[in-house]
Amino acid sequence: MSEVTPLTVNTFEDAKEIYRQKSLRQALYDAGEIVMSGVLVNLHGDEHRARRRLENRLFRRETLVSYERDFFPSIIDATLKPYVAQGSADLEHMSHQLMMNLAAHNAGVDRPTGTPEETDRLYSYMMKFIEGATLAHTTRDPEVVKSEVTESMSLFDAEFIAPSIERRQALIAAVAAGNAPESSLPLDILTVLLRNEDALHIEHHTLVREIAFFLLAGAHTSATAFVRTLDNLFTWLEKHPEDSQLVHTNREFVQHAVYETIRLNPSSPIAMRRALEDVTLRSGLVIKEGAIVVIDLMAVNRDVAMYGADAAEFNPHRQPADSTVSRWGLSFGSGMHACIGQELAAGLNERSQETADYEYGLSTVAVQSMFDRGVRPDPAHPPQMDTATSRPYWGSYSVLLG
């Protein structure tokens, strides 16, 4: 039997409705199950709802403010310090290292030694997990990639996850016995899952993949947005020098640049769903049971009806035509599978008196930190694309600092 051709959707309204259809299941990572099997983004129905309800506790407003106020600055400073000292950096490597350090804190991956060698090992594991999760787009032999991912997952478990679990289980037991305060527990995904493992019934290998997923998702998507935002702003400021001070003085301007970047270049250029039953959209589009639906986010996010005649261009001052339309398009998804880390990565869309100083998101804070350190393109080393994947990722991007 020949394979059914996927149905492609490229209108904003159809895409938004598809995201909210409970009868359409996540299908983007079918080829990357070696990393993604059993993780939150691949779950559906009651199982997804139960785990997301627990993990949502780590993304409450007060926790995110605490991250941005108490943890982001010191981690950013420590990560950038050696690059500033040498006066240059490869944004692609540095961004993944920076975002990995922050994502590890959120995921619950302890860093007992804190040495550069330990960081390099964790970085190599994470990059291998990214390759496994996006296996459908690799230009290498998939079986070789799978073998490498399996080995990295085992090493990651032994070096990082097993000790992290052991420490948290001891703390959880101490709190339960009344020998330690609740505040002694880390604010991370691993702690939440361990405290609720009786209700969730998560096997160890699934737990390892879940933490690997939060590490790679938090680091990779934010790192990609970080580098692309800097690239977009370099070009914008060259054409609009009148905005050159805004990258230092106006964090909301930088946040809107992040939103524009995420809209124009989502982490994945497509989303995919598989129909569990026949579905008819309001537009009249019929999706048959078993059909694969591809959401063309590159087209959807450039809908001129939503973002204006210049929707395909980068403009950090852009105002969507409809106030209910997000500045980032549908890049974070919508409905039950909307990105759980959206506010952590990109902050709040609207400011208020209570959130005036925080909740701009990790990517925004990191991008502004780079401009505060004098970041600029290195004219002697133009950026190069990554040839190991068909996705439009940078392979290297040299910049000068100071």
LUMMI-381156 format. One line per 3 residues: number of its first residue (from 0); for each residue z, y, x of C-alpha. Coordinates in nm, 2 decimals, padded with zeros to 4 digits, always signed. Example, Ala and Ser with C-alpha at 12.3 -4.5 7.8 and 13.67 -1.06 7.14 Angstrom:
! LUMMI-381156
0	+00.78:-00.45:+01.23  +00.71:-00.11:+01.37
This chain:
! LUMMI-381156
0	+00.00:+00.00:+00.00  -00.10:+00.34:+00.14  +00.17:+00.60:+00.20
3	+00.20:+00.86:-00.08  +00.11:+01.21:+00.05  +00.41:+01.44:+00.03
6	+00.41:+01.72:-00.23  +00.43:+02.06:-00.06  +00.60:+02.36:-00.23
9	+00.55:+02.71:-00.10  +00.68:+02.94:-00.37  +01.03:+03.09:-00.36
12	+01.13:+03.00:-00.72  +01.01:+02.64:-00.70  +01.19:+02.59:-00.37
15	+01.51:+02.74:-00.50  +01.50:+02.51:-00.81  +01.43:+02.21:-00.59
18	+01.74:+02.28:-00.38  +01.95:+02.28:-00.69  +01.81:+01.96:-00.84
21	+02.07:+01.68:-00.83  +01.79:+01.42:-00.87  +01.63:+01.52:-00.54
24	+01.80:+01.37:-00.23  +01.79:+01.50:+00.13  +01.50:+01.33:+00.32
27	+01.46:+01.56:+00.63  +01.65:+01.33:+00.87  +01.53:+00.99:+00.76
30	+01.37:+00.93:+01.10  +01.69:+01.06:+01.28  +01.94:+00.82:+01.12
33	+02.06:+00.71:+01.47  +02.25:+01.04:+01.47  +02.24:+01.15:+01.10
36	+02.33:+00.83:+00.90  +02.64:+00.88:+00.70  +02.70:+01.25:+00.80
39	+02.76:+01.52:+00.54  +02.41:+01.66:+00.52  +02.27:+01.32:+00.45
42	+02.52:+01.22:+00.17  +02.44:+01.25:-00.20  +02.63:+01.26:-00.53
45	+03.00:+01.17:-00.54  +03.02:+01.07:-00.18  +02.88:+01.41:-00.07
48	+03.09:+01.60:-00.31  +03.42:+01.43:-00.19  +03.36:+01.49:+00.18
51	+03.23:+01.84:+00.13  +03.53:+01.94:-00.08  +03.76:+01.84:+00.21
54	+03.55:+02.00:+00.49  +03.51:+02.32:+00.29  +03.88:+02.39:+00.38
57	+03.77:+02.47:+00.73  +03.53:+02.74:+00.61  +03.77:+02.94:+00.40
60	+03.75:+03.32:+00.46  +04.09:+03.35:+00.64  +03.99:+03.07:+00.88
63	+03.66:+03.23:+00.96  +03.82:+03.56:+01.02  +04.07:+03.39:+01.25
66	+03.78:+03.23:+01.44  +03.60:+03.56:+01.48  +03.91:+03.76:+01.57
69	+04.10:+03.52:+01.78  +03.86:+03.27:+01.93  +03.51:+03.41:+01.96
72	+03.58:+03.69:+02.20  +03.76:+03.48:+02.46  +03.51:+03.20:+02.45
75	+03.22:+03.44:+02.47  +03.37:+03.62:+02.77  +03.45:+03.30:+02.95
78	+03.10:+03.15:+02.90  +02.91:+03.47:+02.99  +03.12:+03.57:+03.29
81	+02.94:+03.36:+03.55  +02.60:+03.47:+03.42  +02.69:+03.83:+03.43
84	+02.82:+03.78:+03.79  +02.48:+03.64:+03.90  +02.29:+03.90:+03.70
87	+02.06:+03.66:+03.52  +02.05:+03.37:+03.28  +01.82:+03.12:+03.11
90	+01.89:+03.21:+02.75  +01.79:+02.86:+02.62  +02.05:+02.68:+02.84
93	+02.32:+02.95:+02.82  +02.29:+02.98:+02.44  +02.35:+02.61:+02.38
96	+02.64:+02.62:+02.62  +02.79:+02.92:+02.45  +02.74:+02.78:+02.10
99	+02.86:+02.44:+02.20  +03.19:+02.58:+02.33  +03.24:+02.75:+01.99
102	+03.11:+02.45:+01.78  +03.34:+02.21:+01.98  +03.64:+02.41:+01.87
105	+03.53:+02.40:+01.50  +03.44:+02.03:+01.51  +03.75:+01.91:+01.69
108	+03.62:+01.81:+02.03  +03.90:+01.85:+02.28  +03.81:+01.97:+02.63
111	+04.11:+01.84:+02.83  +03.99:+01.95:+03.18  +03.78:+02.25:+03.10
114	+03.58:+02.19:+03.42  +03.21:+02.28:+03.46  +03.14:+01.91:+03.52
117	+03.30:+01.83:+03.18  +03.11:+02.11:+03.01  +02.78:+01.97:+03.16
120	+02.85:+01.62:+03.03  +02.93:+01.74:+02.68  +02.62:+01.96:+02.69
123	+02.40:+01.67:+02.80  +02.54:+01.45:+02.51  +02.48:+01.73:+02.26
126	+02.12:+01.79:+02.37  +02.06:+01.41:+02.34  +02.20:+01.42:+01.98
129	+01.97:+01.70:+01.89  +01.68:+01.50:+02.02  +01.79:+01.21:+01.81
132	+01.84:+01.41:+01.49  +01.49:+01.56:+01.52  +01.33:+01.23:+01.62
135	+01.05:+01.27:+01.37  +00.92:+01.56:+01.59  +00.96:+01.41:+01.94
138	+00.66:+01.39:+02.16  +00.83:+01.11:+02.36  +00.85:+00.74:+02.29
141	+01.09:+00.71:+01.99  +01.24:+00.38:+02.11  +01.32:+00.53:+02.45
144	+01.49:+00.83:+02.28  +01.69:+00.60:+02.05  +01.82:+00.40:+02.35
147	+01.92:+00.72:+02.53  +02.09:+00.85:+02.21  +02.29:+00.53:+02.16
150	+02.41:+00.54:+02.52  +02.51:+00.90:+02.49  +02.69:+00.84:+02.16
153	+02.90:+00.57:+02.32  +02.99:+00.78:+02.62  +03.07:+01.08:+02.40
156	+03.30:+00.86:+02.19  +03.49:+00.73:+02.49  +03.53:+01.06:+02.68
159	+03.58:+01.31:+02.40  +03.62:+01.16:+02.05  +03.87:+00.88:+02.12
162	+04.12:+01.11:+02.30  +04.07:+01.38:+02.04  +04.16:+01.14:+01.77
165	+04.46:+01.00:+01.95  +04.61:+01.35:+02.00  +04.55:+01.45:+01.64
168	+04.69:+01.13:+01.50  +05.01:+01.19:+01.70  +05.03:+01.55:+01.56
171	+04.96:+01.44:+01.20  +05.24:+01.18:+01.23  +05.48:+01.43:+01.37
174	+05.41:+01.67:+01.08  +05.45:+01.39:+00.82  +05.78:+01.30:+00.97
177	+05.91:+01.66:+00.96  +05.92:+01.68:+01.34  +05.65:+01.95:+01.37
180	+05.53:+02.24:+01.16  +05.20:+02.24:+00.97  +05.08:+02.52:+01.20
183	+05.08:+02.28:+01.49  +04.77:+02.10:+01.35  +04.43:+02.22:+01.48
186	+04.20:+02.39:+01.24  +03.90:+02.17:+01.28  +03.68:+01.91:+01.10
189	+03.82:+01.61:+01.29  +04.18:+01.69:+01.18  +04.07:+01.73:+00.81
192	+03.89:+01.39:+00.82  +04.18:+01.21:+00.99  +04.43:+01.35:+00.74
195	+04.22:+01.22:+00.45  +04.08:+00.89:+00.60  +04.25:+00.68:+00.34
198	+04.07:+00.86:+00.06  +03.73:+00.88:+00.24  +03.72:+00.53:+00.40
201	+03.51:+00.66:+00.69  +03.44:+00.39:+00.96  +03.49:+00.50:+01.32
204	+03.12:+00.50:+01.41  +03.05:+00.73:+01.11  +03.34:+00.96:+01.21
207	+03.19:+00.99:+01.56  +02.85:+01.08:+01.41  +03.00:+01.33:+01.18
210	+03.17:+01.51:+01.46  +02.85:+01.49:+01.67  +02.66:+01.64:+01.38
213	+02.90:+01.94:+01.35  +02.87:+01.99:+01.72  +02.49:+01.98:+01.73
216	+02.44:+02.16:+01.40  +02.69:+02.44:+01.49  +02.55:+02.47:+01.84
219	+02.18:+02.41:+01.80  +02.11:+02.62:+01.49  +02.32:+02.91:+01.61
222	+02.17:+02.89:+01.96  +01.82:+02.89:+01.82  +01.89:+03.19:+01.60
225	+02.07:+03.37:+01.89  +01.77:+03.34:+02.13  +01.51:+03.42:+01.86
228	+01.71:+03.72:+01.75  +01.73:+03.86:+02.11  +01.35:+03.80:+02.14
231	+01.28:+03.98:+01.82  +01.51:+04.27:+01.91  +01.35:+04.31:+02.25
234	+01.01:+04.36:+02.08  +01.16:+04.58:+01.80  +01.35:+04.81:+02.04
237	+01.04:+04.86:+02.25  +00.85:+04.98:+01.95  +01.15:+05.16:+01.79
240	+01.36:+05.32:+02.08  +01.54:+05.53:+01.82  +01.74:+05.21:+01.73
243	+01.84:+05.13:+02.09  +02.20:+05.24:+02.04  +02.24:+05.05:+01.71
246	+02.27:+04.72:+01.90  +02.58:+04.85:+02.06  +02.74:+05.06:+01.78
249	+02.63:+04.90:+01.45  +02.72:+04.54:+01.41  +02.57:+04.53:+01.06
252	+02.23:+04.63:+01.21  +02.26:+04.33:+01.45  +02.36:+04.10:+01.16
255	+02.06:+04.21:+00.96  +01.84:+04.13:+01.27  +02.00:+03.78:+01.27
258	+01.92:+03.75:+00.90  +01.56:+03.86:+00.95  +01.52:+03.61:+01.24
261	+01.66:+03.32:+01.03  +01.43:+03.41:+00.74  +01.12:+03.42:+00.96
264	+01.21:+03.13:+01.18  +01.45:+02.89:+01.01  +01.60:+02.62:+01.23
267	+01.38:+02.37:+01.06  +01.04:+02.51:+00.94  +01.06:+02.27:+00.64
270	+01.31:+02.11:+00.41  +01.24:+01.77:+00.25  +01.37:+01.59:-00.06
273	+01.31:+01.25:-00.22  +01.30:+01.22:-00.60  +01.55:+00.97:-00.74
276	+01.38:+01.00:-01.08  +01.10:+01.20:-01.24  +01.17:+01.58:-01.22
279	+00.98:+01.86:-01.40  +01.04:+02.21:-01.27  +01.04:+02.52:-01.49
282	+00.70:+02.61:-01.34  +00.56:+02.29:-01.48  +00.54:+02.11:-01.15
285	+00.61:+01.74:-01.20  +00.77:+01.54:-00.92  +00.75:+01.16:-00.97
288	+01.03:+00.92:-00.88  +01.01:+00.82:-00.52  +00.79:+01.12:-00.42
291	+00.87:+01.32:-00.11  +00.88:+01.70:-00.16  +00.83:+01.93:+00.14
294	+00.96:+02.28:+00.11  +00.74:+02.50:+00.34  +01.02:+02.75:+00.44
297	+00.78:+02.94:+00.66  +00.58:+03.03:+00.36  +00.86:+03.05:+00.10
300	+01.06:+03.30:+00.32  +00.75:+03.52:+00.35  +00.70:+03.56:-00.02
303	+00.57:+03.92:-00.06  +00.71:+03.94:-00.41  +01.06:+03.90:-00.27
306	+01.03:+04.07:+00.07  +00.74:+04.32:+00.04  +00.39:+04.34:+00.17
309	+00.51:+04.32:+00.53  +00.72:+04.00:+00.46  +00.57:+03.82:+00.76
312	+00.69:+04.09:+01.00  +01.04:+04.13:+01.16  +01.22:+04.44:+01.03
315	+01.60:+04.45:+01.06  +01.61:+04.74:+00.81  +01.44:+04.53:+00.54
318	+01.58:+04.55:+00.19  +01.48:+04.26:-00.04  +01.32:+04.37:-00.37
321	+01.58:+04.19:-00.57  +01.95:+04.23:-00.48  +02.01:+03.86:-00.57
324	+01.77:+03.74:-00.31  +01.93:+03.66:+00.03  +01.82:+03.85:+00.34
327	+01.78:+03.51:+00.51  +01.55:+03.37:+00.25  +01.62:+03.00:+00.18
330	+01.68:+02.90:+00.54  +02.04:+02.80:+00.46  +01.94:+02.60:+00.16
333	+02.09:+02.65:-00.18  +02.29:+02.44:-00.43  +02.50:+02.15:-00.33
336	+02.35:+02.11:+00.01  +02.36:+02.48:+00.11  +02.47:+02.50:+00.47
339	+02.85:+02.46:+00.49  +02.86:+02.67:+00.81  +02.66:+02.96:+00.68
342	+02.94:+03.22:+00.69  +03.06:+03.09:+01.03  +02.72:+03.14:+01.18
345	+02.59:+03.45:+01.00  +02.89:+03.61:+00.83  +02.90:+03.77:+00.49
348	+02.60:+03.93:+00.33  +02.80:+04.22:+00.18  +03.07:+04.42:+00.35
351	+03.40:+04.53:+00.18  +03.71:+04.71:+00.29  +03.88:+04.38:+00.36
354	+03.60:+04.25:+00.57  +03.49:+04.57:+00.74  +03.58:+04.45:+01.09
357	+03.51:+04.08:+01.07  +03.29:+03.82:+00.91  +02.97:+03.92:+01.08
360	+02.93:+03.57:+01.20  +02.91:+03.40:+01.54  +02.54:+03.47:+01.60
363	+02.59:+03.84:+01.54  +02.89:+03.87:+01.76  +02.72:+03.68:+02.04
366	+02.39:+03.88:+02.02  +02.58:+04.21:+02.04  +02.79:+04.08:+02.33
369	+02.46:+04.02:+02.52  +02.34:+04.38:+02.46  +02.68:+04.51:+02.57
372	+02.62:+04.32:+02.90  +02.28:+04.49:+02.95  +02.06:+04.20:+02.85
375	+01.68:+04.25:+02.90  +01.38:+04.03:+02.95  +01.30:+03.91:+03.31
378	+00.95:+04.03:+03.37  +00.91:+03.79:+03.66  +00.97:+03.48:+03.45
381	+00.81:+03.49:+03.11  +00.95:+03.26:+02.84  +00.81:+02.91:+02.80
384	+00.79:+02.69:+02.49  +00.95:+02.34:+02.48  +00.68:+02.08:+02.52
387	+00.91:+01.78:+02.43  +00.90:+01.86:+02.06  +00.65:+01.98:+01.80
390	+00.90:+02.23:+01.67  +00.86:+02.59:+01.79  +01.16:+02.60:+02.03
393	+01.19:+02.78:+02.36  +01.20:+02.56:+02.66  +01.32:+02.85:+02.89
396	+01.38:+03.22:+02.84  +01.48:+03.41:+03.15  +01.68:+03.74:+03.11
399	+01.85:+03.99:+03.34  +02.21:+04.11:+03.28  +02.42:+04.40:+03.40
